[in-house]
Amino acid sequence: MNAISSTGGMPGAGALPVLYSFRRCPYAMRARLALAVSGQACELREVVLRNKPAALLQASPKGTVPVLVLTDGQVLDQSLDIMRWALARHDPQAWLAPSHGTVVEMLALIATCDGSFKQALDRCKYPSRYPDADPAVSRAEAMLWLQGLEDRLQSLPFLFGDHAALADMAIAPFVRQFAAIDAEWWQAQPWPRVQAWLAQWQNGALLASVMDKLPAWAEGTPGVVFPHPS
């Protein structure tokens, strides 16, 4: 990735939008995926979550990533808003035009991922943070939700048709995180279609293009151009 000279919290005149991100965060991953596929250039600032820069907190006091600061100063601090903003500008792979279903239906499925599945995922991945939760119950809840994906993939290769769309790209980072808790256990589960769907995404060039390891951004230092110019 190419360094660019931009040091303040907000983009200046003629500057690129600024994206605050964290490489492994699934919310940030989904935002980077959409920005990359749309070809929307931005200045990426990698954040260390235990030492959040003041510019991030100035842009979005809740202090989570991703945060996209547009050149007019507008702040998008929800991952799906960033995805839809980028895809509204350019959607070459028709992520907002699934071959089966609608954007509203995709958003409804994503909401269950961000709700019940994410809650179960967190309690499986970080049991010490939730001492009152039963990891076995949480795993069973996650398994039930994943079975729903398996059922959706019975007749189609992607969640909403014959090509990857918004739902696939918004949900896959979280399924990836769950699968990584215990890879051997994951491979032993009776979800061949979900496993193949996830593996195809994980092995794809698009994911690889958004997972570069970057040094933490610090105030007064240049960010990097994202996606990497071809």
MIDREN-239238 format. One record per residue (C-alpha): residue number from 1; residue in one letter; x, y, z. Coordinates in pm, whole numbers, plus 50000, padded with zeros to 5 digits. Layout:
<recs>
{resi:NUM	resn:a	X:X	Y:Y	Z:Z}
...
</recs>
This chain:
<recs>
{resi:1	resn:m	X:50000	Y:50000	Z:50000}
{resi:2	resn:n	X:50115	Y:50352	Z:49928}
{resi:3	resn:a	X:50166	Y:50606	Z:50203}
{resi:4	resn:i	X:49988	Y:50940	Z:50172}
{resi:5	resn:s	X:50045	Y:51263	Z:50354}
{resi:6	resn:s	X:49748	Y:51321	Z:50580}
{resi:7	resn:t	X:49783	Y:51387	Z:50948}
{resi:8	resn:g	X:49472	Y:51545	Z:51094}
{resi:9	resn:g	X:49155	Y:51393	Z:51228}
{resi:10	resn:m	X:48931	Y:51513	Z:50944}
{resi:11	resn:p	X:49005	Y:51503	Z:50569}
{resi:12	resn:g	X:49113	Y:51832	Z:50418}
{resi:13	resn:a	X:49019	Y:51984	Z:50086}
{resi:14	resn:g	X:49092	Y:51741	Z:49805}
{resi:15	resn:a	X:49178	Y:51465	Z:50051}
{resi:16	resn:l	X:49050	Y:51112	Z:50051}
{resi:17	resn:p	X:48791	Y:50983	Z:50295}
{resi:18	resn:v	X:48957	Y:50851	Z:50611}
{resi:19	resn:l	X:48888	Y:50496	Z:50727}
{resi:20	resn:y	X:48974	Y:50392	Z:51082}
{resi:21	resn:s	X:49006	Y:50016	Z:51085}
{resi:22	resn:f	X:49142	Y:49716	Z:51273}
{resi:23	resn:r	X:49262	Y:49427	Z:51061}
{resi:24	resn:r	X:49098	Y:49138	Z:51245}
{resi:25	resn:c	X:48769	Y:49305	Z:51342}
{resi:26	resn:p	X:48489	Y:49142	Z:51141}
{resi:27	resn:y	X:48295	Y:49468	Z:51126}
{resi:28	resn:a	X:48598	Y:49646	Z:50983}
{resi:29	resn:m	X:48662	Y:49357	Z:50744}
{resi:30	resn:r	X:48316	Y:49390	Z:50593}
{resi:31	resn:a	X:48367	Y:49763	Z:50541}
{resi:32	resn:r	X:48705	Y:49710	Z:50374}
{resi:33	resn:l	X:48556	Y:49442	Z:50149}
{resi:34	resn:a	X:48294	Y:49682	Z:50017}
{resi:35	resn:l	X:48538	Y:49969	Z:49975}
{resi:36	resn:a	X:48777	Y:49740	Z:49789}
{resi:37	resn:v	X:48520	Y:49592	Z:49552}
{resi:38	resn:s	X:48378	Y:49936	Z:49477}
{resi:39	resn:g	X:48722	Y:50078	Z:49411}
{resi:40	resn:q	X:48652	Y:50366	Z:49649}
{resi:41	resn:a	X:48992	Y:50501	Z:49754}
{resi:42	resn:c	X:49039	Y:50615	Z:50111}
{resi:43	resn:e	X:49315	Y:50679	Z:50362}
{resi:44	resn:l	X:49332	Y:50378	Z:50589}
{resi:45	resn:r	X:49442	Y:50430	Z:50948}
{resi:46	resn:e	X:49505	Y:50106	Z:51136}
{resi:47	resn:v	X:49393	Y:50137	Z:51497}
{resi:48	resn:v	X:49523	Y:49962	Z:51808}
{resi:49	resn:l	X:49203	Y:49920	Z:52006}
{resi:50	resn:r	X:49374	Y:49937	Z:52345}
{resi:51	resn:n	X:49528	Y:50272	Z:52249}
{resi:52	resn:k	X:49270	Y:50451	Z:52037}
{resi:53	resn:p	X:49392	Y:50769	Z:51870}
{resi:54	resn:a	X:49229	Y:51097	Z:51963}
{resi:55	resn:a	X:49130	Y:51157	Z:51600}
{resi:56	resn:l	X:48917	Y:50842	Z:51602}
{resi:57	resn:l	X:48743	Y:50944	Z:51925}
{resi:58	resn:q	X:48689	Y:51293	Z:51787}
{resi:59	resn:a	X:48521	Y:51150	Z:51478}
{resi:60	resn:s	X:48317	Y:50890	Z:51668}
{resi:61	resn:p	X:48316	Y:50906	Z:52049}
{resi:62	resn:k	X:48195	Y:50547	Z:52079}
{resi:63	resn:g	X:48547	Y:50451	Z:51975}
{resi:64	resn:t	X:48470	Y:50139	Z:51774}
{resi:65	resn:v	X:48579	Y:50052	Z:51422}
{resi:66	resn:p	X:48516	Y:50089	Z:51138}
{resi:67	resn:v	X:48469	Y:50463	Z:51110}
{resi:68	resn:l	X:48469	Y:50639	Z:50773}
{resi:69	resn:v	X:48509	Y:51017	Z:50770}
{resi:70	resn:l	X:48396	Y:51155	Z:50436}
{resi:71	resn:t	X:48562	Y:51452	Z:50272}
{resi:72	resn:d	X:48269	Y:51678	Z:50369}
{resi:73	resn:g	X:48312	Y:51581	Z:50734}
{resi:74	resn:q	X:48019	Y:51338	Z:50748}
{resi:75	resn:v	X:48097	Y:51040	Z:50969}
{resi:76	resn:l	X:47979	Y:50684	Z:50904}
{resi:77	resn:d	X:48047	Y:50468	Z:51207}
{resi:78	resn:q	X:47835	Y:50163	Z:51130}
{resi:79	resn:s	X:47987	Y:49895	Z:50909}
{resi:80	resn:l	X:47674	Y:49838	Z:50703}
{resi:81	resn:d	X:47639	Y:50211	Z:50638}
{resi:82	resn:i	X:47994	Y:50214	Z:50505}
{resi:83	resn:m	X:47924	Y:49912	Z:50284}
{resi:84	resn:r	X:47608	Y:50065	Z:50140}
{resi:85	resn:w	X:47774	Y:50403	Z:50087}
{resi:86	resn:a	X:48058	Y:50245	Z:49890}
{resi:87	resn:l	X:47831	Y:50019	Z:49687}
{resi:88	resn:a	X:47591	Y:50304	Z:49607}
{resi:89	resn:r	X:47886	Y:50477	Z:49442}
{resi:90	resn:h	X:48000	Y:50172	Z:49245}
{resi:91	resn:d	X:47875	Y:49814	Z:49265}
{resi:92	resn:p	X:48055	Y:49624	Z:48987}
{resi:93	resn:q	X:47978	Y:49279	Z:49129}
{resi:94	resn:a	X:47609	Y:49354	Z:49199}
{resi:95	resn:w	X:47627	Y:49305	Z:49575}
{resi:96	resn:l	X:47311	Y:49515	Z:49605}
{resi:97	resn:a	X:47136	Y:49322	Z:49328}
{resi:98	resn:p	X:47113	Y:48957	Z:49435}
{resi:99	resn:s	X:46973	Y:48709	Z:49185}
{resi:100	resn:h	X:46728	Y:48585	Z:49450}
{resi:101	resn:g	X:46570	Y:48805	Z:49714}
{resi:102	resn:t	X:46603	Y:49174	Z:49792}
{resi:103	resn:v	X:46828	Y:49412	Z:49981}
{resi:104	resn:v	X:46566	Y:49428	Z:50257}
{resi:105	resn:e	X:46578	Y:49049	Z:50294}
{resi:106	resn:m	X:46956	Y:49052	Z:50297}
{resi:107	resn:l	X:46958	Y:49316	Z:50570}
{resi:108	resn:a	X:46714	Y:49106	Z:50774}
{resi:109	resn:l	X:46948	Y:48805	Z:50759}
{resi:110	resn:i	X:47249	Y:49024	Z:50844}
{resi:111	resn:a	X:47057	Y:49154	Z:51146}
{resi:112	resn:t	X:47027	Y:48799	Z:51281}
{resi:113	resn:c	X:47402	Y:48756	Z:51233}
{resi:114	resn:d	X:47476	Y:49077	Z:51419}
{resi:115	resn:g	X:47223	Y:48989	Z:51687}
{resi:116	resn:s	X:47172	Y:48632	Z:51805}
{resi:117	resn:f	X:47469	Y:48476	Z:51624}
{resi:118	resn:k	X:47717	Y:48743	Z:51732}
{resi:119	resn:q	X:47598	Y:48709	Z:52092}
{resi:120	resn:a	X:47649	Y:48333	Z:52083}
{resi:121	resn:l	X:47982	Y:48373	Z:51903}
{resi:122	resn:d	X:48119	Y:48607	Z:52168}
{resi:123	resn:r	X:48019	Y:48371	Z:52448}
{resi:124	resn:c	X:48190	Y:48080	Z:52273}
{resi:125	resn:k	X:48505	Y:48273	Z:52183}
{resi:126	resn:y	X:48544	Y:48470	Z:52508}
{resi:127	resn:p	X:48383	Y:48258	Z:52782}
{resi:128	resn:s	X:48578	Y:48434	Z:53059}
{resi:129	resn:r	X:48405	Y:48761	Z:52969}
{resi:130	resn:y	X:48063	Y:48604	Z:53023}
{resi:131	resn:p	X:48089	Y:48396	Z:53342}
{resi:132	resn:d	X:47712	Y:48374	Z:53373}
{resi:133	resn:a	X:47670	Y:48222	Z:53025}
{resi:134	resn:d	X:47687	Y:47852	Z:52951}
{resi:135	resn:p	X:47928	Y:47798	Z:52657}
{resi:136	resn:a	X:47747	Y:47478	Z:52561}
{resi:137	resn:v	X:47418	Y:47664	Z:52532}
{resi:138	resn:s	X:47584	Y:47940	Z:52331}
{resi:139	resn:r	X:47743	Y:47689	Z:52096}
{resi:140	resn:a	X:47407	Y:47520	Z:52044}
{resi:141	resn:e	X:47251	Y:47857	Z:51959}
{resi:142	resn:a	X:47528	Y:47931	Z:51711}
{resi:143	resn:m	X:47490	Y:47584	Z:51557}
{resi:144	resn:l	X:47117	Y:47637	Z:51508}
{resi:145	resn:w	X:47181	Y:47964	Z:51325}
{resi:146	resn:l	X:47451	Y:47808	Z:51109}
{resi:147	resn:q	X:47214	Y:47525	Z:51018}
{resi:148	resn:g	X:46988	Y:47796	Z:50879}
{resi:149	resn:l	X:47271	Y:47904	Z:50647}
{resi:150	resn:e	X:47327	Y:47542	Z:50547}
{resi:151	resn:d	X:46959	Y:47515	Z:50456}
{resi:152	resn:r	X:46977	Y:47836	Z:50249}
{resi:153	resn:l	X:47271	Y:47696	Z:50055}
{resi:154	resn:q	X:47093	Y:47371	Z:49965}
{resi:155	resn:s	X:47002	Y:47483	Z:49614}
{resi:156	resn:l	X:47214	Y:47795	Z:49554}
{resi:157	resn:p	X:47588	Y:47855	Z:49589}
{resi:158	resn:f	X:47545	Y:48184	Z:49777}
{resi:159	resn:l	X:47304	Y:48309	Z:50039}
{resi:160	resn:f	X:47088	Y:48502	Z:49793}
{resi:161	resn:g	X:47151	Y:48343	Z:49460}
{resi:162	resn:d	X:47416	Y:48255	Z:49207}
{resi:163	resn:h	X:47667	Y:48524	Z:49299}
{resi:164	resn:a	X:47809	Y:48666	Z:49619}
{resi:165	resn:a	X:47616	Y:48966	Z:49745}
{resi:166	resn:l	X:47595	Y:49200	Z:50043}
{resi:167	resn:a	X:47474	Y:48929	Z:50281}
{resi:168	resn:d	X:47758	Y:48691	Z:50198}
{resi:169	resn:m	X:48022	Y:48957	Z:50247}
{resi:170	resn:a	X:47869	Y:49099	Z:50565}
{resi:171	resn:i	X:47819	Y:48758	Z:50730}
{resi:172	resn:a	X:48130	Y:48565	Z:50623}
{resi:173	resn:p	X:48373	Y:48753	Z:50855}
{resi:174	resn:f	X:48171	Y:48643	Z:51157}
{resi:175	resn:v	X:48139	Y:48281	Z:51043}
{resi:176	resn:r	X:48517	Y:48288	Z:50987}
{resi:177	resn:q	X:48565	Y:48400	Z:51346}
{resi:178	resn:f	X:48342	Y:48122	Z:51478}
{resi:179	resn:a	X:48511	Y:47856	Z:51265}
{resi:180	resn:a	X:48852	Y:47963	Z:51395}
{resi:181	resn:i	X:48759	Y:47895	Z:51758}
{resi:182	resn:d	X:48818	Y:47523	Z:51696}
{resi:183	resn:a	X:48909	Y:47445	Z:51335}
{resi:184	resn:e	X:48905	Y:47067	Z:51385}
{resi:185	resn:w	X:48560	Y:47079	Z:51542}
{resi:186	resn:w	X:48438	Y:47308	Z:51264}
{resi:187	resn:q	X:48549	Y:47070	Z:50991}
{resi:188	resn:a	X:48372	Y:46779	Z:51164}
{resi:189	resn:q	X:48030	Y:46948	Z:51159}
{resi:190	resn:p	X:47757	Y:46842	Z:50912}
{resi:191	resn:w	X:47757	Y:47170	Z:50721}
{resi:192	resn:p	X:47934	Y:47090	Z:50392}
{resi:193	resn:r	X:47773	Y:47378	Z:50206}
{resi:194	resn:v	X:47854	Y:47640	Z:50470}
{resi:195	resn:q	X:48207	Y:47502	Z:50498}
{resi:196	resn:a	X:48256	Y:47522	Z:50120}
{resi:197	resn:w	X:48099	Y:47870	Z:50105}
{resi:198	resn:l	X:48330	Y:47996	Z:50379}
{resi:199	resn:a	X:48639	Y:47830	Z:50229}
{resi:200	resn:q	X:48571	Y:47983	Z:49887}
{resi:201	resn:w	X:48549	Y:48328	Z:50045}
{resi:202	resn:q	X:48854	Y:48276	Z:50266}
{resi:203	resn:n	X:49065	Y:48160	Z:49973}
{resi:204	resn:g	X:48952	Y:48438	Z:49742}
{resi:205	resn:a	X:49161	Y:48724	Z:49613}
{resi:206	resn:l	X:48925	Y:48988	Z:49749}
{resi:207	resn:l	X:48973	Y:48886	Z:50112}
{resi:208	resn:a	X:49349	Y:48863	Z:50065}
{resi:209	resn:s	X:49349	Y:49216	Z:49924}
{resi:210	resn:v	X:49196	Y:49364	Z:50241}
{resi:211	resn:m	X:49403	Y:49177	Z:50500}
{resi:212	resn:d	X:49746	Y:49341	Z:50466}
{resi:213	resn:k	X:49924	Y:49378	Z:50798}
{resi:214	resn:l	X:49982	Y:49747	Z:50866}
{resi:215	resn:p	X:50161	Y:49938	Z:51141}
{resi:216	resn:a	X:49940	Y:50122	Z:51385}
{resi:217	resn:w	X:49856	Y:50473	Z:51273}
{resi:218	resn:a	X:49970	Y:50754	Z:51502}
{resi:219	resn:e	X:49874	Y:51119	Z:51508}
{resi:220	resn:g	X:50094	Y:51318	Z:51272}
{resi:221	resn:t	X:50192	Y:51022	Z:51055}
{resi:222	resn:p	X:50073	Y:50940	Z:50702}
{resi:223	resn:g	X:49809	Y:50680	Z:50641}
{resi:224	resn:v	X:49802	Y:50444	Z:50345}
{resi:225	resn:v	X:49599	Y:50444	Z:50027}
{resi:226	resn:f	X:49332	Y:50172	Z:50035}
{resi:227	resn:p	X:49254	Y:49973	Z:49831}
{resi:228	resn:h	X:49607	Y:49930	Z:49697}
{resi:229	resn:p	X:49629	Y:50097	Z:49355}
{resi:230	resn:s	X:49667	Y:49838	Z:49080}
</recs>
